[in-house]
Amino acid sequence: MGAGRYQAEQLVGASDDALLQAFGPPAQRRSEPPAEVWQYRSTGCVVDFYLYHQREGGSQRPLGLSVVHLEARSPASRRLPVDNCLTGL
């Protein structure tokens, strides 16, 4: 993942390292077991990335975090299209 414009479908499956490379550290990070939620903000949008530990095959040993879902909203909590919000991050 390099610099530039992203679409939500490109980010699903991205590792936590790739997310950090693309957007830098999140404005907020919280644990919502079994997920970790990383929040990024711009002037008009808030984007939450839901990351889960991925496991190899049937193994219980976690491989690392990857994005499973993301959603966006305005600062007033009105739902927004994720792709529009990613541009401003």
TIDONU-747326 format. One line per 4 residues: number of its first residue (from 1); for each residue x, y, z of N, C-alpha, C, O. Coordinates in steps of 0.001 Angstrom, whole numbers, padded with zeros to 6 digits. Layout:
% residues N
NUM) X:Y:Z:X:Y:Z:X:Y:Z:X:Y:Z  ... $
//
This chain:
% residues 89
1) 000842:-001172:000000:000000:000000:000000:000890:001238:000000:001647:001460:000944  000803:002017:-001022:001582:003249:-001093:000696:004436:-000819:-000487:004299:-000505  001295:005613:-000946:000529:006838:-000721:-000490:007017:-001832:-000293:006537:-002948  -001558:007695:-001531:-002559:007971:-002557:-003969:007745:-002072:-004219:007621:-000873 $
5) -004869:007694:-002997:-006294:007539:-002695:-006627:006061:-002497:-006198:005209:-003275  -007386:005770:-001458:-007769:004399:-001149:-009268:004235:-001267:-010030:005195:-001154  -009675:002993:-001497:-011074:002618:-001430:-011175:001547:-000356:-010229:000797:-000113  -012336:001489:000280:-012531:000562:001397:-012168:-000864:001022:-011528:-001566:001805 $
9) -012567:-001298:-000164:-012302:-002692:-000559:-010813:-003000:-000628:-010423:-004155:-000458  -009972:-002001:-000871:-008524:-002211:-000909:-007953:-002412:000499:-006911:-003046:000668  -008632:-001877:001490:-008107:-001900:002847:-008552:-003109:003659:-007918:-003446:004659  -009620:-003760:003250:-010048:-004974:003952:-008985:-006044:003713:-008644:-006356:002572 $
13) -008476:-006593:004795:-007404:-007581:004719:-006024:-006987:004935:-005047:-007725:005059  -005926:-005649:004981:-004628:-005005:005193:-004135:-005278:006610:-004924:-005347:007552  -002837:-005429:006744:-002242:-005664:008065:-002182:-004358:008855:-002319:-003271:008295  -001975:-004487:010154:-001819:-003297:010983:-000603:-002485:010548:-000639:-001255:010581 $
17) 000467:-003154:010142:001663:-002445:009656:001359:-001646:008390:001815:-000512:008245  000590:-002236:007476:000231:-001541:006237:-000638:-000325:006537:-000490:000715:005895  -001539:-000445:007501:-002397:000673:007898:-001556:001807:008484:-001779:002977:008173  -000598:001458:009324:000298:002471:009892:001113:003163:008810:001326:004374:008871 $
21) 001565:002411:007831:002332:002992:006722:001483:003947:005892:001955:005005:005476  000240:003574:005654:-000638:004374:004801:-001153:005630:005494:-001206:006694:004876  -001535:005525:006773:-002211:006627:007445:-001509:007149:008696:-001938:008146:009277  -000436:006481:009113:000245:006884:010341:-000487:006339:011560:-001391:005513:011431 $
25) -000095:006801:012741:-000737:006307:013957:-002193:006790:014037:-002498:007905:013612  -003084:005965:014573:-004488:006377:014697:-004657:007470:015755:-003852:007589:016679  -005711:008256:015600:-006041:009288:016587:-006483:008636:017894:-006261:009176:018978  -007106:007476:017774:-007553:006729:018948:-007477:005244:018640:-007729:004803:017519 $
29) -007126:004498:019656:-007023:003035:019533:-007738:002448:020737:-007436:002812:021874  -008679:001546:020505:-009378:000955:021652:-009575:-000541:021435:-009652:-001032:020308  -009652:-001232:022546:-009852:-002668:022516:-011337:-002962:022711:-011946:-002518:023684  -011902:-003706:021784:-013283:-004191:021875:-013228:-005683:021554:-013610:-006105:020463 $
33) -012743:-006484:022524:-012509:-007903:022249:-013664:-008573:021512:-014828:-008394:021868  -013335:-009334:020498:-012001:-009740:020067:-011357:-008767:019079:-010304:-009073:018519  -011965:-007609:018857:-011421:-006648:017883:-010577:-005579:018558:-010645:-005365:019768  -009779:-004918:017729:-009109:-003695:018116:-009613:-002658:017108:-009600:-002914:015904 $
37) -010051:-001504:017583:-010604:-000471:016704:-009630:000692:016639:-009249:001264:017660  -009233:001030:015416:-008348:002164:015185:-009179:003259:014553:-009849:003038:013545  -009133:004450:015150:-009922:005563:014638:-009016:006629:014042:-008039:007065:014650  -009378:007032:012830:-008687:008112:012135:-009693:009222:011891:-010870:008957:011648 $
41) -009229:010477:011957:-010137:011615:011809:-009594:012636:010816:-008389:012853:010697  -010525:013242:010121:-010218:014412:009305:-011227:015482:009705:-012017:015261:010623  -011221:016611:009053:-012129:017698:009415:-013594:017276:009379:-014347:017601:010297  -014013:016557:008336:-015414:016211:008183:-015772:014762:008409:-016941:014394:008298 $
45) -014787:013923:008726:-015052:012479:008830:-014303:011826:009981:-013234:012264:010405  -014920:010758:010460:-014287:009852:011422:-014385:008465:010796:-015471:008029:010416  -013239:007766:010686:-013237:006423:010104:-012727:005444:011158:-011650:005623:011726  -013524:004405:011406:-013140:003339:012336:-012738:002104:011543:-013490:001623:010695 $
49) -011545:001598:011828:-011037:000363:011228:-011126:-000719:012302:-010595:-000552:013399  -011791:-001820:011989:-011930:-002940:012923:-010912:-004006:012534:-010997:-004605:011461  -009954:-004231:013417:-008888:-005191:013166:-009049:-006392:014086:-009398:-006258:015258  -008788:-007555:013534:-008868:-008806:014295:-007558:-009559:014136:-006866:-009414:013129 $
53) -007222:-010367:015143:-006048:-011227:015041:-006343:-012330:014041:-007360:-013016:014138  -005456:-012492:013094:-005575:-013557:012114:-004793:-014755:012621:-003768:-014607:013287  -005281:-015930:012303:-004631:-017164:012747:-004325:-018039:011535:-005058:-018052:010547  -003235:-018757:011646:-002812:-019633:010552:-003547:-020962:010647:-003419:-021677:011641 $
57) -004316:-021292:009615:-005048:-022552:009586:-005869:-022746:010840:-006638:-021860:011214  -005726:-023880:011497:-006460:-024173:012723:-005691:-023776:013963:-006133:-024047:015079  -004552:-023139:013786:-003694:-022774:014904:-004356:-021740:015808:-005131:-020903:015346  -004049:-021807:017077:-004523:-020813:018037:-003538:-019654:018157:-003816:-018659:018826 $
61) -002397:-019790:017510:-001358:-018761:017599:-001674:-017611:016642:-001754:-017826:015433  -001858:-016380:017169:-002181:-015263:016288:-001010:-014861:015402:000145:-014896:015824  -001326:-014476:014161:-000316:-014037:013208:-000132:-012525:013239:000944:-012034:012898  -001125:-011802:013629:-001079:-010344:013625:-002467:-009805:013351:-003407:-010567:013128 $
65) -002588:-008501:013367:-003881:-007865:013152:-004090:-007558:011679:-003148:-007222:010961  -005336:-007677:011238:-005678:-007223:009896:-007092:-006650:009896:-007932:-007013:010720  -007330:-005747:008952:-008609:-005045:008839:-009674:-006012:008336:-009494:-006676:007315  -010777:-006081:009060:-011897:-006923:008665:-013075:-006059:008208:-013860:-006463:007350 $
69) -013185:-004867:008794:-014326:-003991:008483:-013916:-002551:008744:-013060:-002292:009589  -014525:-001607:008020:-014343:-000199:008320:-015636:000546:008052:-016426:000159:007191  -015838:001611:008795:-017039:002427:008607:-016697:003880:008891:-015734:004183:009595  -017507:004775:008327:-017248:006207:008454:-018502:006942:008887:-019629:006506:008651 $
73) -018258:008084:009536:-019360:008949:009961:-018848:010373:010067:-017642:010619:010079  -019772:011293:010143:-019420:012695:010363:-019090:012872:011840:-019398:011992:012644  -018472:013989:012214:-018220:014230:013645:-019522:014249:014463:-019491:014046:015677  -020664:014490:013803:-021964:014493:014487:-022624:013108:014430:-023806:012971:014745 $
77) -021869:012094:014031:-022309:010691:013990:-023287:010336:012874:-024005:009343:012986  -023332:011118:011809:-024141:010758:010641:-023314:009847:009739:-022174:010174:009410  -023875:008709:009338:-023149:007761:008478:-022737:008423:007176:-023499:009189:006585  -021525:008120:006737:-020989:008665:005488:-020372:007525:004665:-020011:006487:005219 $
81) -020254:007717:003349:-019569:006718:002522:-018078:006660:002911:-017396:007684:002945  -017606:005480:003194:-016220:005295:003618:-015244:005823:002569:-014284:006518:002901  -015493:005491:001300:-014560:005892:000246:-014375:007411:000194:-013267:007887:-000053  -015435:008168:000420:-015322:009641:000431:-014453:010112:001583:-013692:011067:001429 $
85) -014550:009474:002710:-013795:009888:003892:-012319:009507:003822:-011471:010207:004375  -012016:008429:003160:-010612:007990:003089:-009733:009016:002393:-008544:009123:002693  -010301:009759:001479:-009538:010769:000732:-008932:011816:001652:-007820:012284:001406  -009644:012190:002706:-009180:013252:003580:-008256:012825:004703:-007772:013672:005454 $
89) -008000:011540:004835:-007149:011085:005948:-005684:011314:005660:-004834:010990:006488 $
//
